[in-house]
């Protein structure tokens, strides 16, 4: 018998969850739909239709049973979530264990005034993204739960705390013009990657595969006037194709950025930094300052030319995508980034910081590693000069990029902060408090040992997309001294 510590009455998810949950579940059954599509294309339409109906019915029944068996109760000091169709789970979450309440609204949820609520706790994990989540409740109820949790955290104060509002000046905000500019910087070829995958998957079936030599030979042999024109104006067509590629990449980056970052705003909240963003799907996430592990300032040659940066945070708190990687400023000036870092008690590197460059072995180890490929490309020059020359140019470009990155790769100690910068095309500056370092690996490979260099890899909690931090190609003795100093100075 489970002890009922929650004193509140049972509450259910909104009935609209039956529609949104059904849609989400059906979208996730990629394998099932692929099998049904195969049946349809192979001529067994009746079997495919029957399988599709059966799949929808089974999913609809499971979603209804989930909704019918899901309840949550809100008490004076905890929330209890009861779920499970066959095996029941009764999860109690004390208010004082909740770091904050994150609210997300998709397009359908915004239309009906609903929200997805996630109770961010210290036990939250990207492997269990639905732990402590109410998938669909009224937005007003979601705000009430957030205020209730925050009010309880204020040492049992009776009144709810004052949350950040749109009337208060934000710590950082982006209007639509800056979001548009950020999209231009986020050049993307995702559209062409999708087209490439589609032609590889369905090109033979549809008879259209522009990446196939046979496709173009068939066009020429057919005597198509358009094909004849393309052959007669190869240079102009290549230039137009390149221009179209650039425009499509820019458009893809703008659309993706506008959908994700529109209305971007960061405010100071009681629990930390509150970030709101999104055009279609609106997210409202609070990042507790105490759980932030590191900061990354990212840029590139073009962004640096115009003085723009991107600020990311690595945190134990998870994003709406189940990750601990958070963008706090997609496109900002140094002064704006300094202000946001000041809220964390950190700062940009001081001009007096003593940067120490890594060894030139950072380049030479790559050169030695690529030497077999250089030899193969040279041999290829004897049989297929064009392919061999292209391979040599590509290898040279990789080595040149490493040399440019080596000129920027360095580290410094600024008080209690470890600073690591690197990269050339994708430039980044890591700001890492020493006390956040949980482990340090000193690694040497068989080529690096010839140059007496080693790399230091730092183990830091949280994050997923950019949590692997390292300093490459340090002289072996320097690496050991830095490791001992960092591990011996943690507070």
QUIPE-V283602 format. One record per pair of residues at least 12 apart in sequence whose C-alpha atoms are under 10 Angstrom apart, sorted by the first residue. I is the first residue (numbers start at 1). J is the second residue. Records with the same first field share a line. If there is no record, write none. Layout:
BEGIN
I=J ; J
END
This chain:
BEGIN
2=90
3=90
4=73 ; 80 ; 90 ; 92
5=73 ; 75 ; 76 ; 77 ; 78 ; 79 ; 80 ; 92
6=72 ; 73 ; 74 ; 75 ; 76 ; 77 ; 78 ; 79 ; 80 ; 81 ; 92
7=73 ; 74 ; 75 ; 76 ; 77 ; 78 ; 79 ; 80
8=72 ; 73 ; 74 ; 75 ; 76 ; 78 ; 79 ; 80
9=71 ; 72 ; 73 ; 74 ; 75
10=70 ; 71 ; 72 ; 73 ; 74 ; 80 ; 81 ; 82
11=70 ; 71 ; 72 ; 73 ; 74 ; 81 ; 137
12=67 ; 68 ; 69 ; 70 ; 71 ; 72 ; 73 ; 134 ; 136 ; 137
13=67 ; 68 ; 70 ; 71 ; 72 ; 114 ; 116 ; 134 ; 135 ; 136 ; 137 ; 138
14=67 ; 114 ; 115 ; 134 ; 135 ; 136 ; 137 ; 138
15=64 ; 67 ; 68 ; 136 ; 137
16=108 ; 109 ; 112 ; 114 ; 136 ; 137
17=63 ; 64 ; 67 ; 109 ; 114 ; 135 ; 136 ; 137
18=60 ; 61 ; 62 ; 63 ; 64 ; 65 ; 66 ; 67 ; 68 ; 136
19=60 ; 63 ; 64 ; 108
20=63 ; 106 ; 108 ; 109 ; 135 ; 136
21=59 ; 60 ; 62 ; 63 ; 64 ; 66 ; 67 ; 135 ; 136
22=56 ; 57 ; 59 ; 60 ; 61 ; 62 ; 63 ; 64
23=56 ; 59 ; 60 ; 63
25=56 ; 59 ; 60 ; 62 ; 63
26=55 ; 56 ; 59 ; 60
29=55 ; 59
32=51 ; 52 ; 55
33=48 ; 51 ; 52 ; 55
35=48 ; 51 ; 52
36=48 ; 49 ; 50 ; 51 ; 52 ; 55
37=49 ; 52
39=51
41=205
62=85
65=84 ; 85 ; 86
66=83 ; 84 ; 85 ; 86
67=83 ; 84 ; 85 ; 135
68=83 ; 84 ; 85
69=82 ; 83 ; 84 ; 85 ; 86 ; 88
70=82 ; 83 ; 84 ; 85 ; 88 ; 89 ; 134
71=83 ; 84 ; 90 ; 134
72=90 ; 91 ; 92 ; 134
73=92
74=92 ; 93 ; 95 ; 145 ; 148
75=94 ; 95
76=94 ; 95 ; 148 ; 149 ; 152
77=93 ; 94 ; 95 ; 96 ; 148 ; 149 ; 152 ; 153 ; 156
78=92 ; 93 ; 94 ; 95 ; 96 ; 97 ; 98 ; 149 ; 152
79=91 ; 92 ; 93 ; 94 ; 95 ; 119 ; 132 ; 145 ; 149
80=92 ; 93 ; 94 ; 132
81=93 ; 131 ; 132 ; 133 ; 134
91=131 ; 132
92=132
93=119 ; 121 ; 132
94=121 ; 149
95=119 ; 121 ; 148 ; 149 ; 150 ; 151 ; 152 ; 153
96=121 ; 149 ; 150 ; 152 ; 153 ; 154 ; 155 ; 156
97=119 ; 120 ; 121 ; 122 ; 123 ; 149 ; 153
98=118 ; 119 ; 120 ; 121 ; 122 ; 123 ; 124 ; 132 ; 149 ; 150 ; 153
99=119 ; 120 ; 121 ; 122 ; 149 ; 150 ; 153 ; 271 ; 272 ; 286 ; 287 ; 288 ; 290 ; 291 ; 317
100=118 ; 119 ; 120 ; 121 ; 146 ; 147 ; 149 ; 150 ; 153 ; 270 ; 271 ; 272 ; 274 ; 285 ; 286 ; 287 ; 288 ; 317
101=117 ; 118 ; 119 ; 120 ; 121 ; 132 ; 133 ; 142 ; 143 ; 145 ; 146 ; 147 ; 148 ; 149 ; 150 ; 271 ; 284 ; 285 ; 286 ; 287
102=115 ; 116 ; 117 ; 118 ; 119 ; 120 ; 133 ; 142 ; 143 ; 146 ; 274 ; 275 ; 283 ; 284 ; 285 ; 286 ; 287 ; 318 ; 319 ; 320
103=115 ; 116 ; 117 ; 118 ; 119 ; 133 ; 134 ; 139 ; 142 ; 143 ; 146 ; 276 ; 282 ; 283 ; 284 ; 285 ; 286 ; 320
104=116 ; 117 ; 118 ; 135 ; 136 ; 139 ; 142 ; 276 ; 277 ; 278 ; 281 ; 282 ; 283 ; 284 ; 285 ; 320
105=117 ; 136 ; 139 ; 278 ; 280 ; 281 ; 282 ; 283 ; 284
106=278 ; 279 ; 280 ; 281 ; 282 ; 283
107=279 ; 280 ; 281 ; 282
108=280 ; 281
109=136 ; 137 ; 138 ; 139 ; 280 ; 281 ; 282
110=139 ; 280 ; 281 ; 282
112=138 ; 139
113=136 ; 137 ; 138 ; 139 ; 140
114=135 ; 136 ; 137 ; 138 ; 139 ; 140 ; 141 ; 142
115=134 ; 135 ; 136 ; 137 ; 138 ; 139 ; 140 ; 141 ; 142 ; 143 ; 282 ; 283
116=133 ; 134 ; 135 ; 136 ; 137 ; 138 ; 139 ; 142 ; 283 ; 320
117=132 ; 133 ; 134 ; 135 ; 136 ; 137 ; 138 ; 139 ; 141 ; 142 ; 143 ; 145 ; 146 ; 284
118=130 ; 131 ; 132 ; 133 ; 134 ; 135 ; 142 ; 146 ; 285 ; 318 ; 320
119=131 ; 132 ; 133 ; 134 ; 145 ; 146 ; 149
120=132 ; 133 ; 285 ; 286 ; 287 ; 288 ; 316 ; 317 ; 318 ; 319
121=316 ; 317 ; 318
122=291 ; 316 ; 317
123=316 ; 317
124=316 ; 317 ; 318 ; 322
125=316 ; 317 ; 318 ; 322 ; 323 ; 324 ; 462
126=317 ; 318 ; 319 ; 321 ; 322 ; 323 ; 324 ; 462 ; 463 ; 464
127=322 ; 323
128=322
129=318 ; 319 ; 320 ; 321 ; 322 ; 323
130=322
144=160
146=160 ; 161 ; 163
147=159 ; 160 ; 161 ; 162 ; 163
148=160 ; 161
149=161
150=162 ; 163 ; 270 ; 271
153=270 ; 271
154=270 ; 271
161=269 ; 270
162=269 ; 270
163=267 ; 268 ; 269 ; 270 ; 271 ; 274
164=266 ; 267 ; 268 ; 269 ; 270 ; 273 ; 274
165=267 ; 268 ; 269
166=265 ; 267
168=267 ; 268
169=265 ; 266 ; 267 ; 268
170=265 ; 266 ; 267 ; 268 ; 274 ; 275
171=265 ; 266 ; 267 ; 268 ; 273 ; 274 ; 275 ; 336 ; 337 ; 339 ; 340 ; 343
172=264 ; 265 ; 266 ; 267 ; 268 ; 275 ; 328 ; 329 ; 332 ; 336 ; 337 ; 339 ; 340
173=262 ; 263 ; 264 ; 265 ; 266 ; 267 ; 275 ; 276 ; 277 ; 328 ; 329 ; 330 ; 331 ; 332 ; 336
174=261 ; 262 ; 263 ; 264 ; 265 ; 266 ; 277 ; 329 ; 330 ; 331 ; 332
175=261 ; 262 ; 263 ; 264 ; 265
176=258 ; 261 ; 262 ; 263 ; 264
177=262
178=258 ; 261 ; 262 ; 264 ; 330 ; 331 ; 332
179=254 ; 257 ; 258 ; 259 ; 260 ; 261 ; 262 ; 263 ; 264 ; 330 ; 331
180=253 ; 254 ; 255 ; 257 ; 258 ; 261 ; 262
181=254 ; 257 ; 258 ; 331
182=253 ; 254 ; 257 ; 258 ; 261 ; 303 ; 308 ; 310 ; 330 ; 331 ; 332
183=250 ; 251 ; 252 ; 253 ; 254 ; 255 ; 256 ; 257 ; 258 ; 259 ; 261 ; 330 ; 331
184=249 ; 250 ; 251 ; 252 ; 253 ; 254 ; 255 ; 257
185=250 ; 253 ; 254 ; 257 ; 299 ; 300 ; 302 ; 303 ; 308 ; 331
186=249 ; 250 ; 251 ; 252 ; 253 ; 254 ; 255 ; 256 ; 257
187=246 ; 247 ; 248 ; 249 ; 250 ; 251 ; 252 ; 253 ; 254 ; 257
188=245 ; 246 ; 247 ; 248 ; 249 ; 250 ; 251 ; 252 ; 253 ; 254 ; 256
189=245 ; 246 ; 248 ; 249 ; 250 ; 251 ; 252 ; 253
190=248 ; 249 ; 252 ; 253
191=245 ; 248 ; 249 ; 251 ; 252 ; 253
192=245 ; 248 ; 249 ; 252
195=209
196=209 ; 210 ; 211
199=211 ; 212
200=212
203=215
257=278 ; 279 ; 330
258=277 ; 278 ; 279 ; 280
259=277 ; 278 ; 279 ; 280 ; 281 ; 282
260=277 ; 278 ; 279 ; 280 ; 281 ; 282 ; 283
261=276 ; 277 ; 278 ; 279 ; 282 ; 283 ; 327 ; 329 ; 330
262=276 ; 277 ; 278 ; 279 ; 280 ; 281 ; 282
263=276 ; 277 ; 278 ; 279 ; 282
264=276 ; 277 ; 278 ; 279 ; 282 ; 283 ; 328 ; 329 ; 330
265=277 ; 278 ; 284 ; 328 ; 329
266=284 ; 285 ; 286 ; 328 ; 329 ; 340
267=286 ; 340
268=286 ; 287 ; 340 ; 343
269=286 ; 287 ; 288 ; 289
270=286 ; 288 ; 289
271=286 ; 287 ; 288 ; 289 ; 290
272=286 ; 287 ; 288 ; 289 ; 290 ; 291 ; 292 ; 343 ; 344
273=285 ; 286 ; 287 ; 288 ; 289 ; 328 ; 340 ; 343 ; 344
274=286 ; 287 ; 288 ; 328
275=287 ; 326 ; 327 ; 328 ; 329
276=328
283=319 ; 320
284=319 ; 320
285=317 ; 318 ; 319 ; 320 ; 326
286=317 ; 318 ; 319
287=313 ; 315 ; 316 ; 317 ; 318 ; 319 ; 324 ; 326 ; 328
288=315 ; 316 ; 317 ; 344
289=315 ; 317 ; 343 ; 344 ; 345
290=315 ; 316 ; 317 ; 344
291=314 ; 315 ; 316 ; 317 ; 436 ; 461 ; 462
292=313 ; 314 ; 315 ; 316 ; 317 ; 324 ; 325 ; 326 ; 344 ; 436 ; 461 ; 462 ; 463
293=313 ; 314 ; 315 ; 316 ; 317 ; 324 ; 431 ; 432 ; 433 ; 434 ; 435 ; 436 ; 437 ; 460 ; 461 ; 462 ; 463 ; 467
294=312 ; 313 ; 314 ; 315 ; 325 ; 346 ; 417 ; 418 ; 430 ; 431 ; 432 ; 433 ; 434 ; 436 ; 437 ; 460 ; 461 ; 462 ; 463 ; 467
295=311 ; 312 ; 313 ; 314 ; 315 ; 325 ; 326 ; 327 ; 328 ; 341 ; 344 ; 346 ; 419 ; 429 ; 430 ; 431 ; 432 ; 433
296=310 ; 311 ; 312 ; 313 ; 314 ; 326 ; 327 ; 419 ; 420 ; 421 ; 427 ; 428 ; 429 ; 430 ; 431 ; 432 ; 466 ; 467
297=309 ; 310 ; 311 ; 312 ; 313 ; 327 ; 329 ; 330 ; 334 ; 337 ; 348 ; 421 ; 427 ; 428 ; 429 ; 430 ; 431
298=310 ; 311 ; 312 ; 330 ; 331 ; 421 ; 422 ; 423 ; 426 ; 427 ; 428 ; 429 ; 430
299=311 ; 331 ; 423 ; 424 ; 425 ; 426 ; 427 ; 428 ; 429
300=423 ; 424 ; 425 ; 426 ; 427 ; 428
301=424 ; 425 ; 426 ; 427
302=425
303=331 ; 427
304=427
306=333
307=331 ; 332 ; 333 ; 334
308=330 ; 331 ; 332 ; 333 ; 334
309=329 ; 330 ; 331 ; 332 ; 333 ; 334 ; 336 ; 337 ; 427 ; 428
310=327 ; 328 ; 329 ; 330 ; 331 ; 332 ; 333 ; 334 ; 337 ; 428
311=326 ; 327 ; 328 ; 329 ; 330 ; 331 ; 332 ; 333 ; 334 ; 336 ; 337 ; 338 ; 340 ; 341 ; 428 ; 429
312=325 ; 326 ; 327 ; 328 ; 329 ; 330 ; 430 ; 466
313=325 ; 326 ; 327 ; 328 ; 329 ; 341 ; 430 ; 431 ; 462 ; 463 ; 466 ; 467
314=326 ; 327 ; 432 ; 460 ; 461 ; 462 ; 463 ; 464 ; 465 ; 466 ; 467
315=460 ; 461 ; 462 ; 463 ; 464 ; 467
316=460 ; 461 ; 462 ; 463
317=462 ; 463
318=462 ; 463 ; 464
319=463
322=463 ; 464
323=462 ; 463 ; 464 ; 465
324=461 ; 462 ; 463 ; 464 ; 465 ; 466 ; 467
325=462 ; 463 ; 464 ; 465 ; 466 ; 467
326=463 ; 465
328=340
334=348
335=348
341=431
346=416 ; 417 ; 431 ; 432 ; 433
347=414 ; 417 ; 431
348=414 ; 419 ; 429 ; 431
349=412 ; 413 ; 414 ; 417 ; 418 ; 419 ; 429 ; 431
350=414
352=414
353=411 ; 412 ; 413 ; 414 ; 415 ; 419
354=410 ; 411 ; 412 ; 413 ; 414
355=409 ; 410 ; 411 ; 412 ; 413 ; 414 ; 419 ; 420 ; 421
356=409 ; 410 ; 411 ; 412 ; 413 ; 420 ; 474
357=406 ; 407 ; 408 ; 409 ; 410 ; 411 ; 412 ; 421 ; 422 ; 471 ; 473 ; 474
358=406 ; 407 ; 408 ; 409 ; 410 ; 411 ; 422 ; 453 ; 455 ; 471 ; 472 ; 473 ; 474 ; 475 ; 478
359=406 ; 407 ; 409 ; 410 ; 451 ; 452 ; 453 ; 454 ; 472 ; 473 ; 474 ; 475
360=403 ; 406 ; 407 ; 451 ; 453 ; 473 ; 474
361=406 ; 447 ; 448 ; 450 ; 451 ; 452 ; 453 ; 454 ; 472 ; 473 ; 474 ; 475
362=402 ; 403 ; 405 ; 406 ; 409 ; 448 ; 451 ; 453 ; 454 ; 455 ; 472 ; 473 ; 474
363=399 ; 400 ; 401 ; 402 ; 403 ; 404 ; 405 ; 406 ; 407 ; 473
364=399 ; 402 ; 403 ; 447 ; 448 ; 451
365=445 ; 446 ; 447 ; 448 ; 449 ; 450 ; 451 ; 453 ; 473
366=398 ; 399 ; 402 ; 403 ; 447 ; 448
367=395 ; 396 ; 398 ; 399 ; 402
368=447
369=447
370=395 ; 396 ; 398 ; 399
371=395
373=391 ; 392 ; 395
374=388 ; 391 ; 392 ; 393 ; 395 ; 396
375=392
376=388 ; 391 ; 392
377=389 ; 390 ; 391 ; 392 ; 393 ; 395
378=391 ; 392
380=392
401=423 ; 424 ; 425
402=423 ; 424 ; 425
403=423 ; 424
404=422 ; 423 ; 424 ; 425
405=421 ; 422 ; 423 ; 424 ; 425 ; 426 ; 427
406=422 ; 423 ; 424 ; 472 ; 473
407=422 ; 423 ; 424
408=420 ; 421 ; 422 ; 423 ; 424 ; 427 ; 428
409=421 ; 422 ; 423 ; 424 ; 427 ; 428 ; 429 ; 471 ; 472 ; 473
410=422 ; 429 ; 471 ; 472 ; 474
411=429 ; 430 ; 471
413=431 ; 432 ; 433 ; 434 ; 482 ; 486
414=431 ; 433
415=433 ; 434
416=432 ; 433 ; 434 ; 435 ; 486 ; 489 ; 490 ; 491
417=430 ; 431 ; 432 ; 433 ; 434 ; 435 ; 436 ; 486
418=430 ; 431 ; 432 ; 433 ; 434 ; 437 ; 486
419=431 ; 432 ; 433 ; 434
420=432 ; 469 ; 470 ; 471
421=470 ; 471
422=470 ; 471 ; 472
430=469 ; 470
432=458 ; 460 ; 469
433=486 ; 490 ; 491
434=485 ; 486 ; 487 ; 488 ; 489 ; 490 ; 491
435=460 ; 486 ; 487 ; 489 ; 490 ; 491
436=458 ; 459 ; 460 ; 461 ; 490 ; 491
437=458 ; 459 ; 460 ; 461 ; 486 ; 487 ; 490
438=458 ; 459 ; 460 ; 461 ; 487 ; 490
439=457 ; 458 ; 459 ; 460 ; 461 ; 483 ; 486 ; 487
440=455 ; 456 ; 457 ; 458 ; 459 ; 460 ; 469 ; 470 ; 482 ; 483 ; 484 ; 486 ; 487
441=454 ; 455 ; 456 ; 457 ; 458 ; 459 ; 470 ; 483
442=454 ; 455 ; 456 ; 457 ; 458 ; 470 ; 471 ; 472 ; 474 ; 476 ; 479 ; 480 ; 483
443=455 ; 456 ; 457 ; 472 ; 473 ; 476 ; 479
444=456 ; 472 ; 473 ; 476
448=473 ; 474 ; 475 ; 476
449=475 ; 476
451=473 ; 474 ; 475 ; 476
452=473 ; 474 ; 475 ; 476 ; 477
453=472 ; 473 ; 474 ; 475 ; 476 ; 477 ; 478 ; 479
454=471 ; 472 ; 473 ; 474 ; 475 ; 476 ; 477 ; 478 ; 479 ; 480
455=470 ; 471 ; 472 ; 473 ; 474 ; 475 ; 476 ; 479 ; 480
456=469 ; 470 ; 471 ; 472 ; 473 ; 474 ; 476 ; 479 ; 480 ; 482 ; 483
457=469 ; 470 ; 471 ; 472 ; 483
458=470 ; 471 ; 483
END
